[in-house]
Amino acid sequence: MKNKFKLKKGDEVIVLAGKDKGKTGKIIKMLPDKMKAIVSEINKVKKNTKPDNNQPGGIIDKEMPLHISNIAYYDPVLKKGVKIAYKINKDKKIRINKNSGKEI
C-alpha cells in the first residue's frame, strides 16, 4: 500500500527536529515508500565523488532525506509550523490550515 501525505512537492515546510531545527525550505522530492522528503538547503552533507565521464570528481554538498514526522507545513503569517486538514468543497477536496481555516 502506498503511503499518502498531506504535504506535497513545492510546499514550504519548517524542520521540527534535528540539526537544522527551525529552518525553512521547499520540498524538492517526496519519497512515500520510505516516508521521507528531500527539502532544499536542509540536511546537507558533504559527499566525495569520483570523476566520471559527465562530471569531475570532488566534494559536493548534497541534500539528504528527512523523515515526514520531522517537518511541518510552514505558515508565513503565523511564522510557525501548522497542521493541515482536508475539506470537501463542491465535489472538490482542498487542503486547509487547521489554525486559521484558510485554504492552502
C-alpha positions as CSV (number, residue, x, y, z in Angstrom):
1,M,0.0,0.0,0.0
2,K,1.3,3.4,-0.9
3,N,1.6,6.0,1.9
4,K,-0.3,9.2,1.5
5,F,0.7,12.5,3.0
6,K,-0.8,15.9,3.4
7,L,2.4,17.6,2.4
8,K,3.2,17.9,-1.3
9,K,6.2,18.7,-3.6
10,G,6.7,22.5,-3.6
11,D,5.2,23.1,-0.1
12,E,7.1,25.5,2.3
13,V,8.0,23.5,5.4
14,I,9.7,24.0,8.7
15,V,12.0,21.5,10.4
16,L,10.8,20.3,13.8
17,A,13.8,18.2,14.9
18,G,17.4,17.5,14.1
19,K,20.5,19.6,13.4
20,D,18.5,22.1,11.2
21,K,15.6,22.6,13.6
22,G,13.8,25.9,12.9
23,K,15.0,26.3,9.3
24,T,12.5,26.5,6.4
25,G,12.7,25.3,2.8
26,K,10.7,23.9,-0.1
27,I,10.1,20.2,-0.6
28,I,12.0,19.1,-3.7
29,K,11.0,15.5,-3.7
30,M,8.7,13.1,-1.8
31,L,9.8,9.5,-1.1
32,P,6.5,7.9,0.0
33,D,7.8,4.3,0.2
34,K,10.5,5.4,2.8
35,M,8.2,8.0,4.4
36,K,10.8,10.7,3.8
37,A,11.1,14.0,1.9
38,I,14.0,16.0,0.5
39,V,13.9,19.7,1.4
40,S,16.0,22.3,-0.4
41,E,19.0,23.7,1.6
42,I,18.2,21.5,4.6
43,N,20.1,18.4,6.0
44,K,23.1,19.0,3.7
45,V,26.1,16.6,3.8
46,K,29.4,16.6,2.1
47,K,29.9,13.7,-0.4
48,N,33.1,12.7,-2.1
49,T,32.6,11.7,-5.7
50,K,34.9,10.0,-8.2
51,P,35.5,11.6,-11.6
52,D,33.0,10.4,-14.2
53,N,32.6,10.8,-18.0
54,N,30.0,13.6,-17.4
55,Q,31.3,15.3,-14.3
56,P,34.6,16.0,-12.5
57,G,35.3,14.4,-9.1
58,G,35.5,16.3,-5.8
59,I,33.5,17.2,-2.7
60,I,29.9,18.1,-3.3
61,D,27.1,19.3,-1.0
62,K,24.0,17.0,-1.2
63,E,20.6,17.3,0.5
64,M,19.6,14.1,2.3
65,P,16.0,13.0,3.1
66,L,14.2,13.9,6.3
67,H,11.5,11.8,7.9
68,I,8.0,13.2,7.4
69,S,7.4,13.4,11.2
70,N,10.2,15.9,11.5
71,I,8.7,18.5,9.1
72,A,5.5,20.5,9.2
73,Y,3.8,22.9,6.8
74,Y,5.1,26.5,7.4
75,D,2.6,29.3,7.7
76,P,4.3,32.7,6.8
77,V,1.6,34.7,8.6
78,L,2.0,32.9,11.9
79,K,5.7,32.2,11.3
80,K,5.4,28.6,12.6
81,G,4.5,25.1,11.6
82,V,0.8,24.2,11.3
83,K,-1.3,21.1,10.8
84,I,-3.2,20.5,7.6
85,A,-6.7,19.2,7.2
86,Y,-8.9,18.4,4.2
87,K,-12.3,19.9,3.4
88,I,-14.7,18.9,0.6
89,N,-16.0,21.9,-1.2
90,K,-18.5,21.4,-4.0
91,D,-17.1,18.0,-5.1
92,K,-13.5,19.2,-4.7
93,K,-11.1,18.2,-2.0
94,I,-9.0,21.1,-0.7
95,R,-6.3,21.5,1.9
96,I,-6.9,24.0,4.7
97,N,-4.8,25.4,7.6
98,K,-6.2,23.9,10.8
99,N,-5.4,27.1,12.9
100,S,-6.9,29.7,10.7
101,G,-9.2,27.7,8.4
102,K,-7.7,29.3,5.3
103,E,-7.2,27.4,2.0
104,I,-3.7,26.3,1.1
